[in-house]
Amino acid sequence: MRVLILDPFHGAAGDMVTGALLDCGADSEVVIRAMKAVVAEPAITHVTRAGIRALKIDTKATPAHRTLGEVLKRLDEAAPYVPAPALAMARRVFNRINAAEEEVHGTHVHFHEVGADDAIADIIGACTALHTLGVDGVKVLPVTVGNGIGTGSHGTFPIPAPATAAILRNSGLATVSGLHVGELCTPTGAALLAEFATLAVEAPVLPAYTIKAIGYGAGTRDPQHTPNVLRAMIVETIESAASAGAAGLPEDTVDLLETNVDDVSGEVIADAITRFMDAGARDASATPIVMKKGRPGFLIKVISLPDTSARLAELMAQELGTLGIRCIPAVHRFIAGRTIGDVEVEISGKHRKLPVKYGLMHGSVYTLKAEFEPARDFAAEIGVPVRDVLRLAEERAWNEVRTKKSGKDRSE
């Protein structure tokens, strides 16, 4: 299993997360294109923080105050340049920030620091970078928040800032104050870590692993004795023969949430399933059934990681109006490895990089599928059937797989 470990021992801000993921091997071309959709092309430089070489991101943005609606509109305008899964993740990050702001201030009109172009670019950049890394899970180590008093658009505040504290409380992430005075974790950094942690691996302690890549993202400050950096590592867990399962696939456990409904329209069910997936469900489905007294209805099933089951069950009740959610805990499952990569396709003289999801077994690709939404958008743009775009993207992906395999065989 390929896992991203984020270590915010010296704190976290949006630019630090983006820099660390780029330094760890994220696709810089895709990330820069996504960030340019919001601001000018960001400057990416190598700096040193207390003796540690790190990547520094400068979005070249100016301050601005925006409503959540205005921020989401900016994200919608960036859609042609941002992978669809990364864009959906960025929306969820801003919704986390908005919920925390409302918890602290009540109904508010504008974001302040987090509504600026640099925050939007950092969040889009970080989400896109994570998407291109194609990891199976993310483990976030304890977050250092700092201590003392800070100053912001609402005046002075205790550290961690109220919005940061609300985001971290709702995330379940472990936090420590640390020894240094000042704000070490910003609301943007906290929201990114909280969102990334929804992909968390189940085990509190990872099994043995090998380190494949290390990256450091630099903050703006440069204290003499403390490296103001966030570290990211990509690791491959080492599965024992027993844990590999009879079919050679890794195993884990999930919770199965289900409920019956007979008074909910198909449109509401379709929208609810989308919301379940956006909230971290591993899968969701609706099956037609016949209920008591011969009434037609639907069996709604949601597959959830154990640490998100309670939150998803609450969401199911809210969206469907049901009064009870059954939970079948610790369902055993075999899982194939997976990763997402971009392939370039050309149709009618237009080029577009489209994301493709690859299924892995014993380190080799055994299945793949082009992501539907980006293919649909490209098809609509050039006026061709979406099935043609999907077929071309998958053919190109298979060709690349075969070419890489052929090259590997020759080298061996």
N, C-alpha and C positions, 0 to 999 in steps of 0.2 A: 504494500500500500504506500502510495506517495503522499506525504504529509508536509504541510507548511507549518513551521513553528515560528511564532512571532514572540519576541522577547522585549517588551517595553520596560526594561529595568530602569532606564533613564527617562521614561515617559514616552508620550506618543502625540504627534500632530499629523495632520493630513499629509503634509509634504514629506515627513519622515517615513510614513508608511509607503507612499508612492516610490520614494527613492530607494528604500530597502528592497522592494519587490523588483524594481528595475535592475538593481545591482545583483539580485538573485537570479536573473535570467529572463524576466518578463520581456515580451516583445516590444522593444522601444518604439518601433515604427508605428505599431497599432496604438500604443499608449499616447504617443505624441499627437497622432492624428485625432484621437478622441479629445485630448485636452485643447487642441487648437480650435475645436468646434465651439469652445466657450471663450477662450482668450487667445492672444498671440502665441506663437510657438514658444513653449517654455524653454528656459535655459537649463541645461543639465551639466553640472560641473563636478569634478572630484575635489573634495576638500579633506582636511584633516581635523579631527576633533579629539584632543588630548591623546594624540598619537595613533588614532585609528582612522584609516582611510575610509571615506564614505561618499555616497552620492548625494548631491544637494540639488533640489528642484526649486527653480524660481519661475513662478507663473507669469510674472510681469503684469499683474492685475492691479486695478485701482479699487479703493473701498466703495462699497455700495450697500444700501439697505433694501431688502426685497421681501415680499410676502412669500409664503409657501407656494401659492399659485404661480407667482412670477418665476420662482426657482424651478418648479416643475415644467413650466413653459420653456425655460431655457434648456432643460433636459430633452424635452420633446423636439426642439429645434436641432439638437445635436444628434438625433437618432440616426441619420444616414451615415454618421461617422463613428458610431459607438456600437460594439457588439450588443445584440439585444439582451443577453443574460446580464451583462455588465450594467446596462442602462436600467434594467429592472432592479438590480441590486442598489444602484445609486439612488433610485427613488425611495427604496426602503430605508436607506441611511438617512435621507432628509426627513422622512416621516418619523424616524426615531428621534431626531433632533427636535422636530416640531412638537412631538408629544412631550418631551422633556421641558421645552420652553413653556408650553402651556401649563404643565404641572407646576412650574416655578412662578410664572408671571400671570397665570390665568390666560384668558383669550387675548392674544397679542396680534398686532398688525404686521410688524416687520421683523424678519431676522436682522441681526446686526452683523457681527463678525462672520457668522456662518452663512450669511446671505451674499457675501461678496464674491466677486468673480474668482478670487484665488481659492476660496473654499469649494466652490462648485467644480473648478478645474481639478483640485486635489482629490475630491471624492470620485469624480469620473475617472481620473487617472489611476487611482488606487483600485477601484472596482475592475477597470479594464485590465490592469496588470495582473490581478488575481485570476481573472478569467483566462488570460493567455497562459498562465502557469499550468492550468489543467490539473490541479491537485485533487486528491480524493477526500481530504479533510484538512482542517486548520486547528491547530492547538495554540491558544493564547496563554502565555505564562503571566504571573501576577503583574498588574499594571502599577507602576509608581506614579503617584499623582502629585507629589510635592506637598509643601505646607507653607503656612504664612498667609499673607494678604495679597490679593491681586487687584488690578484696576481694569475695568471694561466700560462698555457703553452705558451700563446701568450704575456706574460708580464703583466703589470698592466692594470686594466680596472675599469671603474666606475661601481658601484653597482646600480641596478641589472646588471649582466654580459650581454653583447650584445646578446648572444644566448638566455639567459633567457628572456630578454625583448622582443625579436622577438617571442618566443613561446607564451608568455602571451598575446602579442598584437593580435596574430592570434587566440587565444582561446576565447577572449571576457570575460575572468575572471576579476573580480574586484581586484585591488591591492592597497596596502598602503605601505609607506616606513617604518613605525615603528620608534621607538625611539632609536634603538640600532645600533651601527656601526658594519659593517661586512656583509658578504653575507649570508642571511638567507634562500634564495630560490635558489637551484641549477638548472641547465638546466634539469637534470634528474627529479627532483621533479616537476618542472614546466610542463614538458612533460607528466608525469603521471597524474597530476591534470587536464591538458587540455584534455587528452584522456578520463579519467573517467567522466569528465563533459559532454561528448557527450551522456551519459545516463541520463542527468539531467532531473529532473521533470520540468513540464512546468510552474507551478505557481512560481512567484518570492518569495512569502512567503508561507511556508508550512501551511496546515491547522493544527488544533490541533493534537498532536501526543503523544504517550507514548514511553519512552526510554526503549529499550530492552537490549542494550549492549553498553558499553563504553570501548574504548581502547586508550592507549597512546603509541606512538612510539618515542623513544629517539634519539636525535642527538648525535654526538661525543662530542661536546663541553659541558661544565658544568659550565656556569656562575652562580655566587652566587645568584643574585637577579632575574633571569629570567629563568623560566623552558623551556629548549630547547627541547620541545616536540611538536608533532602533535597529535591532538585529533581526534578520529573517534567515531561516534555514529551511532548505528542502531536504527531506530525508526519505529513505526507503526503508520501511519496516521489514525485519527479517522474520518470515513466517516459519515456524517449526513444521515438521512433517505432520504432526498430530493436528495442528491448527489449520493445515491446508485443506483438510477434508478429503473424503474419498474421491471426489471429482477433481481434486487439485485446485479448488477455488478457496480463497479466504472466506471466513465466516464472521458474522456478527449477529447482534440481536436488535430487533426493532419492536415497537408497540403497534398493535393494530387497533385503530379507533373506528367504530362503526355506529350508525344509527339508521332507523327507518323513518321516512317522511312520506306523507301522503297529501300534503296541502301546500306544496312548494312548486312553483312553475319551473319549466326546463331552463328558462333564461336565468332565473335566480340560482339554480343548481350549477349551471355552467360558470357563472360569475364567482360563485362560492369556491368551486374547485380551483379556479385561478388564484383566488385569495389564499387558499390553503397552501398552494405551491409557493407563492410569494413569501408566505410566512415560515417556510422551512420544511414543509412536508416532503417526504421522499417520493411519494406517489399519492394520487387520489383518483377515485373512480365513482361512478354511479351506475347501479344495475337495476333494471326494472324488476319489480316483484309484485306479487299479489298479497295484500295484507288482510287483516281480519275483516269479516263481513264482505269479502270479495272486492275490497277497494284496491285500485291500482296505486302503486307507490314506488319508491326508489330506496335501495339499500346504498347508503353513502359510506365508502370506506376510505380511510386515510392512513397511510403508513408513516410512522413518525419515529425519529430517534427518541430514546427514553427521556432525555433531558428537555425535549420540547413538547411532550405529550400533553401536559396540563394546559399549556398555552394554546395548543391546537384544538384541544377539546373545548375550551372556552370559546374559541373562534367559531367552531362548528355550531355550538349552541346559539351564538349571536347571529350568524349568517343564515341559519336554517330554521331558527325558532323552535328547535327540538328541546325537549325537557330532560333527555337522558342520552348519554354517550357511553357505549360499552367500550371497555378497554381490555384487550387481550394482551397481557404484557409478555415481554421477553420472547417474542416469536423468533425462532432460529431461521437464519437465511444464509444462503451462499451468495457471494457477490463477486462479480468479475471486476477487474481493474478497468478504469476508464480515464480518458483524457479528452480535451477539446483542443483542436488546432484549426488554423485557417488554411483554406485552399483558394487559389486565385482562378476565377473562371472568366471567360470572355464570350459575350453574346452580342451580336450586332455591333461589334466594334467597341463595346463598353466593357471595362474590366471592373471586377469587384472581388474582394476577399470575403469569403463566406465561412462561418464556423461549421465544423464537422465534429461530431462526437464519436470517439473510437472506443470499442470494447476490447479489453486485453485479457489474454489467458497465457500463462507461462511466458509473459513478456512479449507476446506476439499479438498483432491485431487479428481478431477473428470476426469482427462485425464492425460496421460503421454506419452512421446516418447523418445526413445534413440537417442542421437546425432549421426548422420550418419558417419562423418569423422573418429572419433576414433574407431567406430565399424568396419568400412571398413579397417582401418589399421591393427586392430587385426585379422580380418578375413584373410587378405592377409598374415599376419605373420604365421598363423597356418594352412593355406590352406583349409578353409571351406567357404561356401557361406555366404556373409554378412547378408543375411536375417536370417540365423540361429543365428548369433551373436546378431542381433537386437531383435529377438524374445526372446532369453534367457535373455538378459538384461532387457527387459520390463517385462517378467514374474517375474524375481527376484525383480524388483522395485514394482510391484503390490503386491507381497507377503509381502514385507516390509511395504507397506502402510496398508495392512490388519492387519498385526501383531501389528503395532502401534495403529490402530484404536481399535482393540480388547483389547489391554492393557489399552487404555484410557477409553473405556466403562466399563471395570471391576473396574477401579479406581473410576469412578463416581457412 
